[in-house]
Amino acid sequence: MGERERWVSVTGRATVEPDGAHDLCSRLAARYWDLDDESRRHDLAEMLAADQRRVVIHPEAVRRYAH
């Protein structure tokens, strides 16, 4: 909130990977959420209980737009 937008455009191919999604969810939750908060722990548990896939972008070009 109150931050200026930054934009990124990525061109390339993407693959859907059957593994690694739960590990990624756990690492991102630990980084960005307060896992001492019961509601956040519950949110993470729900995510980890779901069947997940990981989308991997194989970039050919990356463009950023910043002012």
Backbone as JSON, one array per atom type, in Angstrom:
{
  "sequence": "MGERERWVSVTGRATVEPDGAHDLCSRLAARYWDLDDESRRHDLAEMLAADQRRVVIHPEAVRRYAH",
  "N": [[0.84, -1.16, 0.0], [0.63, 2.14, -0.89], [3.02, 1.97, -2.21], [4.95, 2.56, -5.12], [4.12, 1.24, -8.3], [5.82, -1.43, -9.92], [6.74, -2.98, -12.86], [7.05, -6.11, -14.53], [7.88, -7.93, -17.36], [7.85, -11.08, -18.74], [9.05, -13.16, -21.2], [8.85, -16.28, -22.74], [9.0, -19.86, -22.44], [6.84, -22.01, -20.53], [6.62, -24.52, -18.02], [4.68, -27.07, -16.47], [5.17, -28.42, -13.42], [5.15, -31.42, -11.54], [6.13, -31.63, -8.97], [7.53, -30.08, -6.0], [5.93, -27.88, -5.35], [4.73, -27.8, -2.79], [6.95, -27.49, -1.12], [7.82, -24.99, -2.02], [5.59, -23.39, -1.28], [5.79, -23.61, 1.52], [8.31, -22.43, 2.01], [7.88, -19.79, 1.06], [5.79, -18.97, 2.73], [7.06, -19.02, 5.24], [8.84, -17.0, 4.83], [7.3, -14.66, 4.27], [5.06, -14.57, 5.93], [3.82, -14.36, 9.3], [4.26, -17.02, 11.03], [3.68, -17.65, 13.6], [1.21, -16.77, 13.99], [-1.9, -18.07, 14.34], [-3.96, -18.15, 12.36], [-2.52, -17.85, 10.0], [-0.93, -20.14, 10.04], [-2.94, -22.01, 9.78], [-3.9, -21.32, 7.2], [-1.63, -22.03, 5.67], [-1.52, -24.79, 6.21], [-3.88, -25.63, 4.94], [-3.19, -25.08, 2.27], [-1.06, -26.87, 1.94], [-2.39, -29.26, 2.15], [-3.74, -29.47, -0.19], [-3.78, -30.62, -3.61], [-1.12, -29.7, -5.51], [0.56, -27.93, -8.14], [3.54, -26.79, -9.76], [4.37, -23.96, -11.59], [6.84, -23.35, -13.84], [8.76, -20.85, -15.15], [10.63, -20.45, -18.03], [12.65, -18.19, -18.91], [13.11, -16.21, -21.84], [13.33, -13.6, -22.45], [13.43, -10.74, -20.38], [11.8, -7.94, -19.26], [11.77, -4.85, -17.61], [9.87, -2.3, -16.07], [10.23, 0.7, -14.72], [9.96, 3.73, -12.91]],
  "CA": [[0.0, 0.0, 0.0], [1.41, 3.35, -0.96], [4.24, 1.76, -2.97], [4.82, 2.74, -6.56], [4.1, -0.02, -9.02], [6.92, -1.83, -10.77], [6.21, -3.99, -13.77], [7.99, -7.03, -15.13], [7.33, -8.73, -18.45], [8.71, -12.23, -19.0], [8.7, -13.9, -22.4], [9.51, -17.57, -22.8], [8.09, -20.99, -22.3], [6.55, -22.41, -19.15], [6.31, -25.93, -17.83], [3.95, -27.4, -15.24], [5.95, -29.45, -12.74], [4.32, -32.12, -10.55], [6.72, -31.63, -7.64], [8.17, -28.85, -5.54], [4.98, -26.81, -5.0], [4.54, -27.72, -1.33], [8.17, -26.9, -0.56], [7.79, -23.56, -2.35], [4.59, -22.76, -0.4], [6.34, -23.55, 2.88], [9.39, -21.43, 2.06], [7.31, -18.44, 0.92], [5.03, -18.67, 3.95], [8.03, -18.71, 6.3], [9.49, -15.72, 4.52], [6.41, -13.5, 4.2], [4.0, -14.61, 6.92], [4.13, -14.62, 10.7], [3.69, -18.34, 11.26], [3.21, -17.73, 14.98], [-0.21, -16.42, 13.88], [-2.7, -19.29, 14.12], [-4.7, -18.12, 11.09], [-1.56, -18.08, 8.91], [-0.58, -21.56, 10.07], [-4.1, -22.71, 9.22], [-3.88, -21.09, 5.75], [-0.56, -22.85, 5.1], [-1.93, -26.2, 6.3], [-4.85, -25.86, 3.86], [-2.45, -25.12, 1.01], [-0.26, -28.08, 1.88], [-3.31, -30.4, 2.02], [-4.27, -29.47, -1.55], [-2.92, -31.09, -4.7], [-0.54, -28.49, -6.09], [1.54, -28.02, -9.22], [4.42, -25.63, -9.81], [4.59, -23.45, -12.94], [8.21, -22.86, -13.95], [8.96, -20.02, -16.34], [11.97, -20.52, -18.61], [12.64, -16.9, -19.6], [13.94, -15.88, -23.0], [13.53, -12.15, -22.32], [12.81, -10.12, -19.21], [11.8, -6.49, -19.36], [11.21, -4.22, -16.41], [9.41, -0.94, -16.26], [10.27, 1.42, -13.45], [10.13, 5.17, -13.07]],
  "C": [[0.89, 1.23, 0.0], [2.72, 3.19, -1.72], [3.96, 2.01, -4.44], [4.88, 1.38, -7.24], [5.39, -0.2, -9.81], [6.39, -2.98, -11.63], [7.33, -4.83, -14.34], [7.24, -7.81, -16.21], [8.33, -9.84, -18.74], [8.18, -12.95, -20.23], [9.5, -15.2, -22.42], [8.5, -18.68, -22.68], [7.9, -21.3, -20.82], [6.25, -23.9, -19.12], [5.55, -26.08, -16.52], [4.65, -28.61, -14.63], [5.1, -30.1, -11.65], [4.88, -32.07, -9.13], [7.28, -30.26, -7.28], [7.22, -27.76, -5.08], [4.81, -26.68, -3.5], [5.76, -27.11, -0.65], [8.2, -25.4, -0.82], [6.79, -22.82, -1.47], [5.14, -22.58, 1.01], [7.42, -22.49, 3.0], [8.85, -20.01, 1.95], [6.53, -18.04, 2.15], [5.98, -18.28, 5.08], [8.68, -17.35, 6.08], [8.56, -14.52, 4.7], [5.32, -13.47, 5.26], [4.56, -14.79, 8.32], [3.47, -15.95, 11.05], [3.41, -18.62, 12.74], [1.72, -17.39, 15.06], [-0.99, -17.68, 13.49], [-3.42, -19.3, 12.77], [-3.76, -18.35, 9.91], [-1.13, -19.54, 8.87], [-1.71, -22.4, 9.47], [-4.13, -22.55, 7.69], [-2.83, -21.97, 5.07], [-0.94, -24.33, 5.12], [-2.95, -26.54, 5.21], [-4.16, -25.95, 2.51], [-1.69, -26.43, 0.86], [-1.12, -29.33, 1.76], [-3.84, -30.53, 0.6], [-3.25, -30.06, -2.53], [-2.41, -29.86, -5.44], [0.41, -28.84, -7.23], [2.36, -26.73, -9.19], [4.59, -25.23, -11.28], [5.98, -22.83, -12.96], [8.33, -22.1, -15.26], [10.43, -20.14, -16.76], [12.13, -19.28, -19.49], [13.59, -16.84, -20.79], [14.25, -14.39, -22.99], [12.79, -11.65, -21.09], [12.93, -8.62, -19.38], [11.2, -5.93, -18.09], [10.88, -2.78, -16.73], [9.39, -0.27, -14.89], [10.49, 2.9, -13.74], [11.06, 5.7, -12.02]]
}
